[in-house]
Amino acid sequence: QVQLVESGGGLVQAGDSLRLSCAASGRTFSSYTRAWFRRAPGREREFVATISWSGGRTDYADSVKGRFTISRDNAKNTVYLQMNSLKPEDTAIYYCAARRWGSSLTQDDYDYWGQGTRVTVSS
């Protein structure tokens, strides 16, 4: 059974940092594009960041560019999201996702999803 399990969320203050992890099991995702999306209260789920299978290409939403960094460790089947300079507007449930083909910013293109981890940033 394929599973993506996020961890690392929590309650922090504005300006703090968090690192989210997403561990995959059930199959090897080393050749898959991996991504992070988020759903803020009262809003639709939106793209945050994506990374190619090799790690050679990354894309970010404008709202997180320069503050968040996506990375991956294929040996551990894990993708990370380092979040710095957090803002209250970053409060959301963060989901990791995976897709077989190339990078995409569109959530409908992703085949596998985690259950989400909650990040709350207080002002």
C-alpha positions as CSV (number, residue, x, y, z in Angstrom):
1,Q,0.0,0.0,0.0
2,V,1.4,3.3,-1.1
3,Q,1.5,6.0,1.7
4,L,2.8,9.5,2.0
5,V,3.1,10.7,5.5
6,E,3.8,14.3,6.4
7,S,5.3,15.4,9.7
8,G,6.9,18.5,11.2
9,G,3.9,20.8,11.5
10,G,3.1,22.8,14.6
11,L,2.4,26.2,16.2
12,V,5.1,28.8,15.7
13,Q,5.4,32.6,15.9
14,A,5.9,34.9,12.9
15,G,9.5,34.9,11.8
16,D,10.2,31.4,13.0
17,S,11.2,28.4,10.9
18,L,9.8,24.9,10.4
19,R,10.9,21.9,8.4
20,L,8.2,19.6,7.1
21,S,9.0,16.1,6.0
22,C,7.1,13.7,3.8
23,A,8.1,10.0,3.9
24,A,6.9,7.7,1.3
25,S,6.4,3.9,1.6
26,G,4.9,1.2,-0.5
27,R,7.0,2.0,-3.5
28,T,10.1,3.9,-4.6
29,F,9.4,7.5,-5.6
30,S,13.0,8.3,-6.7
31,S,11.8,8.8,-10.3
32,Y,8.7,10.8,-9.3
33,T,8.1,14.5,-9.2
34,R,7.3,15.5,-5.6
35,A,5.5,18.6,-4.4
36,W,3.9,20.5,-1.6
37,F,0.5,22.1,-1.6
38,R,-1.4,23.9,1.2
39,R,-5.0,24.7,2.2
40,A,-5.5,27.8,4.3
41,P,-8.7,28.2,6.3
42,G,-11.6,29.1,4.0
43,R,-9.5,28.8,0.9
44,E,-8.9,26.3,-1.9
45,R,-5.8,24.1,-1.8
46,E,-2.9,25.8,-3.6
47,F,0.5,25.0,-5.0
48,V,3.5,25.7,-2.8
49,A,6.6,24.0,-4.3
50,T,7.7,21.2,-6.6
51,I,10.9,19.4,-7.2
52,S,12.0,17.1,-10.1
53,W,13.0,13.5,-9.6
54,S,16.7,14.5,-9.6
55,G,16.3,17.6,-7.6
56,G,17.7,19.6,-10.5
57,R,14.5,21.6,-11.0
58,T,12.5,23.4,-8.4
59,D,9.5,25.7,-8.7
60,Y,7.8,27.9,-6.1
61,A,4.7,29.9,-5.6
62,D,5.5,33.6,-5.6
63,S,4.1,33.9,-2.1
64,V,6.9,31.6,-0.7
65,K,9.8,32.3,-3.1
66,G,12.9,33.2,-1.2
67,R,11.5,31.9,2.1
68,F,10.8,28.2,1.5
69,T,13.1,25.5,0.1
70,I,12.0,22.1,-1.2
71,S,14.5,19.3,-1.2
72,R,14.5,15.5,-1.4
73,D,16.5,12.5,-0.3
74,N,15.8,9.7,-2.7
75,A,17.7,7.2,-0.6
76,K,15.2,7.9,2.2
77,N,12.2,8.3,-0.2
78,T,11.5,11.6,1.5
79,V,10.9,15.1,0.5
80,Y,11.3,18.2,2.7
81,L,10.0,21.7,2.9
82,Q,12.2,24.1,4.8
83,M,10.1,27.1,5.8
84,N,11.8,30.3,7.0
85,S,10.5,33.7,8.0
86,L,7.1,32.3,8.5
87,K,4.1,34.7,8.3
88,P,0.6,34.3,9.7
89,E,-0.7,33.9,6.1
90,D,1.4,30.7,5.9
91,T,-1.1,29.1,8.3
92,A,-2.5,26.1,6.5
93,I,-2.6,22.4,6.3
94,Y,0.3,21.3,4.2
95,Y,0.1,18.3,1.9
96,C,2.8,16.5,0.0
97,A,2.1,14.9,-3.3
98,A,3.8,12.8,-6.0
99,R,3.4,12.2,-9.7
100,R,5.0,9.9,-12.2
101,W,5.8,12.4,-14.8
102,G,7.5,15.9,-15.0
103,S,7.0,18.9,-12.8
104,S,3.5,20.4,-12.6
105,L,2.0,23.2,-10.5
106,T,-1.5,21.7,-11.0
107,Q,-2.8,19.5,-8.2
108,D,-5.0,17.4,-10.5
109,D,-1.8,16.1,-12.1
110,Y,-0.7,14.4,-8.9
111,D,-1.4,10.8,-8.3
112,Y,-0.5,10.3,-4.6
113,W,-1.3,12.5,-1.6
114,G,-0.5,12.5,2.1
115,Q,-3.0,13.3,4.8
116,G,-1.6,16.7,5.6
117,T,0.2,18.3,8.5
118,R,-1.1,21.5,10.2
119,V,1.1,24.7,10.4
120,T,-0.1,27.6,12.5
121,V,1.8,30.9,12.5
122,S,0.8,33.4,15.2
123,S,1.5,37.1,14.9
